[in-house]
Amino acid sequence: MRPGAPRAGGGTGLPARDLGLPPPAERGATVIPDRVVARIAVQAARTAQSRRAAVPPDRDGPAAPEATAVTRTGTVRLHLAMDLPYPTDIPAACARIRQDVSGRVARLTGLEVTEVTLTVRRLVTAAGAGRGRVR
């Protein structure tokens, strides 16, 4: 292919400086809205909840996780609220979920996750547990 010839994707193959474009730092930035980052965090939390906390996917199981995000200049703070199974090692499950969500959000958004707080809304017993007492 000759230099300057159009490519299949419409580009010329020339560096941006040869096309008269300003340097990347001067062109602007991609801004990801807080609610989009929060939706990514909800999906990551749902995945982590089923994988890490072994939450059963039944009707009477946990409610969907909720998330809020606050982004500032390339960083994000997340707050998650979710249900966990009972019995479980709550501190360990929360640490694993925070780590999974933080990593996934960072990979998908390119933002540095500076803080993840997690609120356990309720503890959910396994289906069928507690339906009667054993004497």
C-alpha positions, 0 to 999 in steps of 0.5 A, a space after each residue: 500500500 502506498 503512503 497516503 493511500 486510503 485504507 479500508 477503514 477510511 484512514 490514510 495510514 499517516 500519523 496524526 501529526 502529518 494530517 495536521 491534527 493536534 497532539 492527543 493531549 490537546 484533542 480532548 478526553 473520553 468522558 464516561 458518565 458516572 451512571 455508566 460506570 455504576 452499571 458496569 460495577 453492578 454487572 461485575 458485582 453480580 458476577 462476583 456475587 455468584 462466583 465468589 460468594 456462592 449465592 444461589 440463583 433462585 427466585 427467593 435469593 438475593 436482590 440484584 446488586 446496586 452501585 453508585 460511582 463518582 468519577 474525577 479526573 481518571 479515577 472512580 470511587 464505587 459504592 456497592 450494596 448487595 446481599 450475601 449468603 448465610 452462613 459465609 465468611 463476610 469479611 473474606 467474601 467482601 474482600 474478594 468481591 471488592 477486588 473482582 469489581 475493582 479489577 473489572 471496572 478498571 479494565 473496562 473503563 480505563 479508570 483507576 478505582 481508588 475506593 470500593 465500599 460495600 454494604 451488605 443489605 441482608 444475609 440470604 439463607 440457602 433455599 430450603 434451609 430453616 423450613 423446620 427445626 430439627 430436634 
